[in-house]
Amino acid sequence: MAHRIKHETESAARLLALVVASNGRVDPRELAMLDELDAFERLGVLRARVIGLAQDSVREQAAEPAPRLWLSLGAQWQLDH
Protein backbone atom coordinates (compact mmCIF):
# COMPACT_ATOMS: atom_id res chain seq x y z
CA MET A 1 0.00 0.00 0.00
CA ALA A 2 2.80 2.44 0.89
CA HIS A 3 4.46 1.64 -2.46
CA ARG A 4 1.24 2.58 -4.30
CA ILE A 5 0.92 5.86 -2.40
CA LYS A 6 4.53 6.74 -3.23
CA HIS A 7 3.84 6.20 -6.95
CA GLU A 8 0.62 8.23 -6.79
CA THR A 9 2.43 11.07 -5.05
CA GLU A 10 5.25 11.03 -7.60
CA SER A 11 2.72 10.97 -10.42
CA ALA A 12 0.94 13.98 -8.96
CA ALA A 13 4.24 15.85 -8.61
CA ARG A 14 5.19 15.07 -12.23
CA LEU A 15 1.80 16.11 -13.55
CA LEU A 16 1.85 19.39 -11.66
CA ALA A 17 5.42 20.04 -12.82
CA LEU A 18 4.43 19.51 -16.46
CA VAL A 19 1.59 21.99 -16.08
CA VAL A 20 3.92 24.56 -14.51
CA ALA A 21 6.55 24.04 -17.25
CA SER A 22 4.11 23.88 -20.15
CA ASN A 23 4.80 27.47 -21.21
CA GLY A 24 8.56 26.90 -21.27
CA ARG A 25 9.39 28.55 -17.95
CA VAL A 26 8.73 28.26 -14.24
CA ASP A 27 6.71 31.36 -13.43
CA PRO A 28 6.85 32.50 -9.79
CA ARG A 29 3.28 33.81 -10.13
CA GLU A 30 2.05 30.32 -10.96
CA LEU A 31 3.89 28.92 -7.96
CA ALA A 32 2.41 31.64 -5.75
CA MET A 33 -1.08 30.71 -6.96
CA LEU A 34 -0.42 27.04 -6.23
CA ASP A 35 0.74 28.09 -2.76
CA GLU A 36 -2.47 30.08 -2.23
CA LEU A 37 -4.51 27.07 -3.27
CA ASP A 38 -2.48 24.78 -0.98
CA ALA A 39 -2.03 22.61 -4.07
CA PHE A 40 1.22 21.02 -2.94
CA GLU A 41 -0.16 20.04 0.42
CA ARG A 42 -3.49 18.86 -0.98
CA LEU A 43 -1.72 16.60 -3.45
CA GLY A 44 0.78 15.47 -0.83
CA VAL A 45 3.78 16.58 -2.88
CA LEU A 46 6.81 18.58 -1.91
CA ARG A 47 6.95 22.05 -3.44
CA ALA A 48 10.69 21.69 -4.02
CA ARG A 49 10.14 18.39 -5.87
CA VAL A 50 7.58 19.96 -8.22
CA ILE A 51 9.86 22.94 -8.90
CA GLY A 52 12.82 20.65 -9.58
CA LEU A 53 10.81 18.52 -11.98
CA ALA A 54 9.44 21.63 -13.70
CA GLN A 55 12.93 23.08 -14.14
CA ASP A 56 14.14 19.77 -15.57
CA SER A 57 11.23 19.80 -18.01
CA VAL A 58 12.00 23.37 -19.11
CA ARG A 59 15.65 22.43 -19.70
CA GLU A 60 14.61 19.41 -21.75
CA GLN A 61 12.22 21.53 -23.81
CA ALA A 62 14.97 24.07 -24.51
CA ALA A 63 17.53 21.42 -25.41
CA GLU A 64 15.33 19.64 -27.93
CA PRO A 65 12.63 21.73 -29.58
CA ALA A 66 9.43 19.83 -30.17
CA PRO A 67 8.34 19.23 -33.73
CA ARG A 68 5.72 21.64 -34.97
CA LEU A 69 3.86 19.22 -37.17
CA TRP A 70 0.55 20.79 -36.20
CA LEU A 71 1.61 24.11 -37.74
CA SER A 72 1.25 24.89 -41.41
CA LEU A 73 4.48 25.33 -43.34
CA GLY A 74 3.81 29.07 -43.58
CA ALA A 75 3.37 29.38 -39.82
CA GLN A 76 6.54 27.37 -39.21
CA TRP A 77 8.46 29.66 -41.56
CA GLN A 78 7.18 32.74 -39.70
CA LEU A 79 8.35 31.32 -36.38
CA ASP A 80 11.75 30.49 -37.78
CA HIS A 81 12.36 33.88 -39.45
C-alpha positions as CSV (number, residue, x, y, z in Angstrom):
1,M,0.0,0.0,0.0
2,A,2.8,2.4,0.9
3,H,4.5,1.6,-2.5
4,R,1.2,2.6,-4.3
5,I,0.9,5.9,-2.4
6,K,4.5,6.7,-3.2
7,H,3.8,6.2,-7.0
8,E,0.6,8.2,-6.8
9,T,2.4,11.1,-5.0
10,E,5.3,11.0,-7.6
11,S,2.7,11.0,-10.4
12,A,0.9,14.0,-9.0
13,A,4.2,15.8,-8.6
14,R,5.2,15.1,-12.2
15,L,1.8,16.1,-13.6
16,L,1.9,19.4,-11.7
17,A,5.4,20.0,-12.8
18,L,4.4,19.5,-16.5
19,V,1.6,22.0,-16.1
20,V,3.9,24.6,-14.5
21,A,6.6,24.0,-17.2
22,S,4.1,23.9,-20.2
23,N,4.8,27.5,-21.2
24,G,8.6,26.9,-21.3
25,R,9.4,28.5,-17.9
26,V,8.7,28.3,-14.2
27,D,6.7,31.4,-13.4
28,P,6.9,32.5,-9.8
29,R,3.3,33.8,-10.1
30,E,2.1,30.3,-11.0
31,L,3.9,28.9,-8.0
32,A,2.4,31.6,-5.8
33,M,-1.1,30.7,-7.0
34,L,-0.4,27.0,-6.2
35,D,0.7,28.1,-2.8
36,E,-2.5,30.1,-2.2
37,L,-4.5,27.1,-3.3
38,D,-2.5,24.8,-1.0
39,A,-2.0,22.6,-4.1
40,F,1.2,21.0,-2.9
41,E,-0.2,20.0,0.4
42,R,-3.5,18.9,-1.0
43,L,-1.7,16.6,-3.5
44,G,0.8,15.5,-0.8
45,V,3.8,16.6,-2.9
46,L,6.8,18.6,-1.9
47,R,7.0,22.0,-3.4
48,A,10.7,21.7,-4.0
49,R,10.1,18.4,-5.9
50,V,7.6,20.0,-8.2
51,I,9.9,22.9,-8.9
52,G,12.8,20.7,-9.6
53,L,10.8,18.5,-12.0
54,A,9.4,21.6,-13.7
55,Q,12.9,23.1,-14.1
56,D,14.1,19.8,-15.6
57,S,11.2,19.8,-18.0
58,V,12.0,23.4,-19.1
59,R,15.7,22.4,-19.7
60,E,14.6,19.4,-21.8
61,Q,12.2,21.5,-23.8
62,A,15.0,24.1,-24.5
63,A,17.5,21.4,-25.4
64,E,15.3,19.6,-27.9
65,P,12.6,21.7,-29.6
66,A,9.4,19.8,-30.2
67,P,8.3,19.2,-33.7
68,R,5.7,21.6,-35.0
69,L,3.9,19.2,-37.2
70,W,0.6,20.8,-36.2
71,L,1.6,24.1,-37.7
72,S,1.2,24.9,-41.4
73,L,4.5,25.3,-43.3
74,G,3.8,29.1,-43.6
75,A,3.4,29.4,-39.8
76,Q,6.5,27.4,-39.2
77,W,8.5,29.7,-41.6
78,Q,7.2,32.7,-39.7
79,L,8.3,31.3,-36.4
80,D,11.8,30.5,-37.8
81,H,12.4,33.9,-39.5
